[in-house]
Amino acid sequence: MATDSHSLRSALGRARGLGSAKEGTNHWWLQRVTAIALVPLTMWLVASIVALSGFGHGAFVVWFGRPLNATLMILFLGVGFHHAQLGMQVVIEDYVSHHGWRTTLNLLVKFACYGLATLSIVSILTIAFGA
């Protein structure tokens, strides 16, 4: 049984839970799909902002009242926050070595992204439906 000076666990014991969970490919694909989805959504958003520049708050509210615009903005925010969460997860897993901190940070990022996405979507729906 191989041990080092920091642990009495075997090499197999140290490796358990650290190997492939068969989700790396899925995570990689999700990052690419969300990135590709964000390209046309971002182009639509930039074009919309340019078109709305110079108009007041009322024009913006009317613009959001259109179902297509509200739907595309909800898609942009949902996909954007999910993409951000996936990217932050990779950064945290690559650079935070302590398992407890890594887990805590990943949970905080997930809660923050899903919470902000929910708040954003509720705000869009509130504007769109004039509540």
SEMIFI-492011 format. One record per atom (N, C-alpha, C, O): atom name; x, y, z. Coordinates in steps of 0.02 Angstrom, whole numbers. Atoms other than C-alpha are relative to their C-alpha. Layout:
N
('CA',(X,Y,Z)) ...
END
This chain:
131
('N',(42,-58,0)) ('CA',(0,0,0)) ('C',(45,62,0)) ('O',(87,71,44)) ('N',(-41,-60,6)) ('CA',(77,164,-57)) ('C',(-29,56,41)) ('O',(-89,70,37)) ('N',(23,-58,-39)) ('CA',(66,310,62)) ('C',(51,55,-7)) ('O',(109,43,-26)) ('N',(-47,-55,-3)) ('CA',(143,481,72)) ('C',(1,27,71)) ('O',(-34,1,115)) ('N',(-8,-25,-68)) ('CA',(191,584,223)) ('C',(-61,37,26)) ('O',(-65,51,86)) ('N',(57,-40,-21)) ('CA',(25,678,226)) ('C',(-63,-42,12)) ('O',(-112,-18,39)) ('N',(61,40,-4)) ('CA',(-97,534,222)) ('C',(17,-73,9)) ('O',(68,-97,-15)) ('N',(-7,71,-7)) ('CA',(-116,355,273)) ('C',(-44,-38,-49)) ('O',(-48,-99,-46)) ('N',(44,31,49)) ('CA',(-237,322,131)) ('C',(41,-27,-59)) ('O',(93,0,-76)) ('N',(-33,28,59)) ('CA',(-189,215,-17)) ('C',(-10,45,-60)) ('O',(-51,91,-58)) ('N',(8,-39,61)) ('CA',(-170,287,-191)) ('C',(-71,-6,-27)) ('O',(-99,43,-50)) ('N',(68,10,23)) ('CA',(-338,210,-237)) ('C',(-49,41,44)) ('O',(-96,71,18)) ('N',(43,-37,-45)) ('CA',(-419,288,-84)) ('C',(3,75,-13)) ('O',(-48,109,-9)) ('N',(-7,-71,15)) ('CA',(-350,460,-128)) ('C',(-32,17,-67)) ('O',(-57,72,-76)) ('N',(26,-13,66)) ('CA',(-408,443,-308)) ('C',(-76,-6,-4)) ('O',(-106,24,-48)) ('N',(73,7,2)) ('CA',(-587,394,-269)) ('C',(-33,67,7)) ('O',(-14,108,49)) ('N',(36,-63,-2)) ('CA',(-705,535,-300)) ('C',(35,55,-38)) ('O',(9,110,-44)) ('N',(-36,-51,37)) ('CA',(-575,628,-402)) ('C',(2,-15,-75)) ('O',(22,27,-114)) ('N',(-4,20,70)) ('CA',(-588,534,-566)) ('C',(-60,24,-40)) ('O',(-100,64,-16)) ('N',(54,-19,45)) ('CA',(-707,551,-710)) ('C',(-67,-21,28)) ('O',(-77,-78,49)) ('N',(69,15,-21)) ('CA',(-889,561,-662)) ('C',(-44,-8,-62)) ('O',(-105,-9,-57)) ('N',(34,7,65)) ('CA',(-935,542,-847)) ('C',(-45,60,-15)) ('O',(-92,54,-54)) ('N',(40,-59,13)) ('CA',(-1005,719,-846)) ('C',(42,55,-33)) ('O',(15,108,-49)) ('N',(-42,-51,30)) ('CA',(-857,814,-919)) ('C',(-21,17,-70)) ('O',(-20,75,-89)) ('N',(21,-12,69)) ('CA',(-917,793,-1097)) ('C',(-65,39,-2)) ('O',(-73,85,-42)) ('N',(64,-36,-3)) ('CA',(-1092,849,-1053)) ('C',(11,73,19)) ('O',(-20,117,-11)) ('N',(-15,-69,-22)) ('CA',(-1024,1003,-964)) ('C',(31,39,-58)) ('O',(13,96,-71)) ('N',(-34,-32,57)) ('CA',(-911,1043,-1113)) ('C',(-51,18,-54)) ('O',(-50,73,-80)) ('N',(50,-12,52)) ('CA',(-1057,1026,-1235)) ('C',(-48,56,21)) ('O',(-66,99,-19)) ('N',(45,-52,-24)) ('CA',(-1171,1134,-1126)) ('C',(32,69,-7)) ('O',(-2,117,-25)) ('N',(-34,-64,7)) ('CA',(-1041,1272,-1125)) ('C',(0,23,-73)) ('O',(-12,81,-87)) ('N',(-2,-18,71)) ('CA',(-1027,1267,-1315)) ('C',(-70,18,-25)) ('O',(-78,66,-62)) ('N',(68,-14,22)) ('CA',(-1215,1260,-1343)) ('C',(-25,67,26)) ('O',(-54,106,-11)) ('N',(22,-64,-27)) ('CA',(-1249,1405,-1227)) ('C',(39,58,-32)) ('O',(10,112,-44)) ('N',(-39,-52,33)) ('CA',(-1107,1505,-1307)) ('C',(-28,14,-70)) ('O',(-34,72,-90)) ('N',(27,-8,68)) ('CA',(-1178,1474,-1481)) ('C',(-69,34,4)) ('O',(-84,77,-37)) ('N',(66,-30,-8)) ('CA',(-1354,1520,-1421)) ('C',(6,74,17)) ('O',(-36,114,-3)) ('N',(-8,-70,-19)) ('CA',(-1288,1683,-1348)) ('C',(20,45,-58)) ('O',(10,106,-54)) ('N',(-22,-42,56)) ('CA',(-1217,1742,-1515)) ('C',(-59,36,-32)) ('O',(-59,98,-34)) ('N',(55,-38,30)) ('CA',(-1383,1781,-1602)) ('C',(-40,40,51)) ('O',(-66,93,35)) ('N',(37,-37,-51)) ('CA',(-1465,1832,-1439)) ('C',(35,66,17)) ('O',(2,117,27)) ('N',(-38,-61,-14)) ('CA',(-1326,1958,-1405)) ('C',(-5,49,-58)) ('O',(-12,109,-48)) ('N',(7,-43,59)) ('CA',(-1335,2024,-1583)) ('C',(-69,33,-1)) ('O',(-75,93,-16)) ('N',(68,-28,-4)) ('CA',(-1524,2047,-1563)) ('C',(-3,54,54)) ('O',(-32,107,43)) ('N',(3,-48,-55)) ('CA',(-1500,2136,-1395)) ('C',(37,64,-18)) ('O',(11,119,-6)) ('N',(-38,-59,19)) ('CA',(-1366,2254,-1462)) ('C',(-38,41,-52)) ('O',(-43,102,-47)) ('N',(39,-35,52)) ('CA',(-1471,2295,-1616)) ('C',(-61,35,31)) ('O',(-78,90,11)) ('N',(58,-29,-33)) ('CA',(-1622,2326,-1504)) ('C',(19,61,41)) ('O',(-17,112,40)) ('N',(-22,-56,-41)) ('CA',(-1526,2440,-1387)) ('C',(17,60,-45)) ('O',(0,117,-29)) ('N',(-17,-54,47)) ('CA',(-1459,2540,-1535)) ('C',(-64,30,-28)) ('O',(-70,91,-33)) ('N',(64,-25,28)) ('CA',(-1635,2553,-1608)) ('C',(-39,41,52)) ('O',(-74,88,34)) ('N',(37,-35,-53)) ('CA',(-1705,2610,-1440)) ('C',(37,62,27)) ('O',(7,100,65)) ('N',(-37,-57,-26)) ('CA',(-1569,2738,-1405)) ('C',(-32,65,-26)) ('O',(-51,70,-84)) ('N',(31,-63,17)) ('CA',(-1639,2912,-1404)) ('C',(-75,2,16)) ('O',(-106,55,15)) ('N',(70,2,-20)) ('CA',(-1812,2854,-1353)) ('C',(-4,-1,76)) ('O',(45,-17,110)) ('N',(9,-3,-72)) ('CA',(-1882,2872,-1179)) ('C',(-23,-65,31)) ('O',(-26,-117,-2)) ('N',(21,58,-39)) ('CA',(-1941,2753,-1045)) ('C',(-63,-31,-29)) ('O',(-69,-93,-31)) ('N',(63,25,27)) ('CA',(-2114,2737,-1124)) ('C',(10,-46,-60)) ('O',(-22,-98,-65)) ('N',(-14,41,59)) ('CA',(-2044,2669,-1287)) ('C',(31,-66,21)) ('O',(18,-118,-9)) ('N',(-31,61,-25)) ('CA',(-1941,2544,-1190)) ('C',(-53,-48,29)) ('O',(-50,-108,17)) ('N',(53,41,-29)) ('CA',(-2095,2483,-1095)) ('C',(-43,-30,-55)) ('O',(-62,-89,-51)) ('N',(39,26,56)) ('CA',(-2193,2466,-1257)) ('C',(39,-55,-35)) ('O',(11,-106,-54)) ('N',(-43,51,33)) ('CA',(-2047,2371,-1334)) ('C',(0,-65,40)) ('O',(-5,-119,11)) ('N',(1,59,-42)) ('CA',(-2043,2252,-1186)) ('C',(-70,-33,1)) ('O',(-76,-92,15)) ('N',(68,27,0)) ('CA',(-2232,2231,-1199)) ('C',(-13,-47,-58)) ('O',(-62,-84,-58)) ('N',(7,47,57)) ('CA',(-2209,2139,-1364)) ('C',(24,-69,22)) ('O',(79,-76,48)) ('N',(-18,67,-24)) ('CA',(-2208,1952,-1330)) ('C',(67,-26,-26)) ('O',(104,-58,10)) ('N',(-64,24,27)) ('CA',(-2061,1917,-1447)) ('C',(59,31,37)) ('O',(107,-4,53)) ('N',(-55,-33,-35)) ('CA',(-1950,2046,-1363)) ('C',(8,-25,72)) ('O',(64,-38,94)) ('N',(-3,25,-69)) ('CA',(-1994,1988,-1187)) ('C',(27,-72,0)) ('O',(68,-90,43)) ('N',(-23,69,4)) ('CA',(-1967,1806,-1238)) ('C',(74,-4,-15)) ('O',(111,-42,16)) ('N',(-71,1,17)) ('CA',(-1799,1840,-1319)) ('C',(44,25,57)) ('O',(99,0,68)) ('N',(-38,-25,-57)) ('CA',(-1741,1940,-1168)) ('C',(3,-52,56)) ('O',(55,-60,88)) ('N',(0,54,-50)) ('CA',(-1793,1799,-1051)) ('C',(49,-55,-21)) ('O',(86,-81,20)) ('N',(-47,50,25)) ('CA',(-1698,1677,-1161)) ('C',(72,23,8)) ('O',(115,-14,31)) ('N',(-68,-28,-6)) ('CA',(-1545,1791,-1164)) ('C',(24,-5,72)) ('O',(80,-27,85)) ('N',(-21,0,-70)) ('CA',(-1542,1807,-975)) ('C',(7,-71,27)) ('O',(55,-86,63)) ('N',(-4,69,-24)) ('CA',(-1579,1623,-940)) ('C',(62,-35,-25)) ('O',(98,-67,13)) ('N',(-59,33,30)) ('CA',(-1447,1560,-1060)) ('C',(64,34,24)) ('O',(113,0,38)) ('N',(-59,-36,-22)) ('CA',(-1325,1696,-1008)) ('C',(21,-17,71)) ('O',(80,-28,85)) ('N',(-17,18,-69)) ('CA',(-1336,1658,-823)) ('C',(22,-73,5)) ('O',(66,-90,45)) ('N',(-21,70,-1)) ('CA',(-1324,1471,-856)) ('C',(71,-7,-27)) ('O',(111,-45,1)) ('N',(-68,1,29)) ('CA',(-1170,1498,-965)) ('C',(51,27,50)) ('O',(106,0,56)) ('N',(-45,-29,-50)) ('CA',(-1092,1608,-831)) ('C',(13,-50,56)) ('O',(70,-57,79)) ('N',(-7,49,-54)) ('CA',(-1124,1475,-698)) ('C',(45,-57,-22)) ('O',(88,-79,17)) ('N',(-42,54,25)) ('CA',(-1045,1340,-806)) ('C',(73,22,-4)) ('O',(119,-15,15)) ('N',(-69,-25,5)) ('CA',(-892,1448,-839)) ('C',(32,10,68)) ('O',(90,-8,77)) ('N',(-27,-10,-68)) ('CA',(-870,1495,-656)) ('C',(14,-67,33)) ('O',(63,-74,71)) ('N',(-12,66,-28)) ('CA',(-885,1311,-608)) ('C',(67,-28,-24)) ('O',(104,-57,16)) ('N',(-64,24,26)) ('CA',(-739,1268,-722)) ('C',(58,37,33)) ('O',(107,6,53)) ('N',(-54,-39,-31)) ('CA',(-633,1410,-651)) ('C',(10,-22,72)) ('O',(66,-32,95)) ('N',(-5,21,-70)) ('CA',(-673,1359,-472)) ('C',(31,-69,6)) ('O',(74,-80,48)) ('N',(-27,68,-4)) ('CA',(-638,1175,-504)) ('C',(73,-3,-20)) ('O',(110,-45,5)) ('N',(-70,0,22)) ('CA',(-473,1217,-590)) ('C',(46,34,50)) ('O',(104,14,56)) ('N',(-46,-41,-40)) ('CA',(-405,1342,-464)) ('C',(-11,-2,75)) ('O',(31,24,112)) ('N',(11,5,-72)) ('CA',(-480,1304,-293)) ('C',(15,-72,20)) ('O',(-22,-118,1)) ('N',(-23,68,-15)) ('CA',(-389,1154,-221)) ('C',(-36,-31,60)) ('O',(-43,-92,63)) ('N',(32,27,-60)) ('CA',(-479,1135,-54)) ('C',(-71,-21,-17)) ('O',(-111,20,-40)) ('N',(65,28,20)) ('CA',(-631,1023,-79)) ('C',(-59,38,32)) ('O',(-109,51,-1)) ('N',(54,-35,-34)) ('CA',(-738,1112,50)) ('C',(-13,69,-29)) ('O',(-71,88,-40)) ('N',(7,-66,29)) ('CA',(-705,1284,-21)) ('C',(-28,-5,-71)) ('O',(-71,34,-91)) ('N',(22,10,69)) ('CA',(-731,1220,-198)) ('C',(-76,-13,-2)) ('O',(-112,16,-42)) ('N',(71,16,-2)) ('CA',(-901,1146,-154)) ('C',(-41,61,21)) ('O',(-93,76,-9)) ('N',(35,-59,-24)) ('CA',(-954,1301,-58)) ('C',(-5,54,-54)) ('O',(-58,82,-65)) ('N',(0,-51,52)) ('CA',(-903,1419,-197)) ('C',(-45,-19,-58)) ('O',(-81,23,-85)) ('N',(44,22,55)) ('CA',(-990,1314,-330)) ('C',(-73,9,19)) ('O',(-113,29,-23)) ('N',(69,-10,-22)) ('CA',(-1150,1316,-227)) ('C',(-19,73,1)) ('O',(-74,91,-21)) ('N',(14,-72,-1)) ('CA',(-1139,1504,-200)) ('C',(-10,28,-70)) ('O',(-55,68,-81)) ('N',(6,-24,69)) ('CA',(-1113,1535,-385)) ('C',(-66,-24,-31)) ('O',(-100,14,-64)) ('N',(64,26,27)) ('CA',(-1260,1421,-431)) ('C',(-59,39,29)) ('O',(-103,61,-8)) ('N',(55,-37,-31)) ('CA',(-1375,1507,-305)) ('C',(-3,71,-26)) ('O',(-57,97,-39)) ('N',(-1,-70,24)) ('CA',(-1319,1680,-362)) ('C',(-26,4,-72)) ('O',(-67,47,-87)) ('N',(21,-2,70)) ('CA',(-1342,1642,-547)) ('C',(-74,-16,-8)) ('O',(-110,18,-44)) ('N',(70,18,5)) ('CA',(-1510,1556,-526)) ('C',(-45,52,33)) ('O',(-99,66,9)) ('N',(38,-53,-33)) ('CA',(-1570,1690,-405)) ('C',(-4,63,-43)) ('O',(-58,92,-49)) ('N',(0,-59,42)) ('CA',(-1518,1833,-519)) ('C',(-40,-12,-64)) ('O',(-74,34,-89)) ('N',(40,16,59)) ('CA',(-1594,1745,-670)) ('C',(-74,4,16)) ('O',(-113,32,-23)) ('N',(70,-2,-21)) ('CA',(-1758,1723,-577)) ('C',(-24,72,10)) ('O',(-77,91,-13)) ('N',(17,-70,-11)) ('CA',(-1759,1904,-520)) ('C',(-6,38,-66)) ('O',(-52,78,-75)) ('N',(2,-33,65)) ('CA',(-1721,1963,-697)) ('C',(-62,-19,-40)) ('O',(-95,24,-70)) ('N',(58,24,38)) ('CA',(-1858,1856,-774)) ('C',(-65,29,29)) ('O',(-109,50,-8)) ('N',(59,-29,-33)) ('CA',(-1987,1914,-646)) ('C',(-5,74,-17)) ('O',(-59,100,-29)) ('N',(0,-71,18)) ('CA',(-1936,2094,-682)) ('C',(-23,11,-71)) ('O',(-62,57,-85)) ('N',(21,-6,70)) ('CA',(-1957,2069,-869)) ('C',(-75,-12,-6)) ('O',(-110,25,-41)) ('N',(72,16,3)) ('CA',(-2128,1990,-845)) ('C',(-42,56,31)) ('O',(-96,72,7)) ('N',(35,-55,-33)) ('CA',(-2179,2132,-728)) ('C',(-5,59,-49)) ('O',(-58,90,-54)) ('N',(1,-55,49)) ('CA',(-2132,2262,-861)) ('C',(-45,-19,-58)) ('O',(-85,21,-80)) ('N',(38,21,59)) ('CA',(-2208,2160,-1004)) ('C',(-74,0,13)) ('O',(-113,18,-32)) ('N',(71,3,-14)) ('CA',(-2374,2137,-917)) ('C',(-26,62,36)) ('O',(-85,65,54)) ('N',(21,-64,-29)) ('CA',(-2378,2312,-843)) ('C',(-25,-3,71)) ('O',(-67,37,90)) ('N',(23,7,-70)) ('CA',(-2400,2255,-663)) ('C',(35,51,44)) ('O',(22,53,104)) 
END
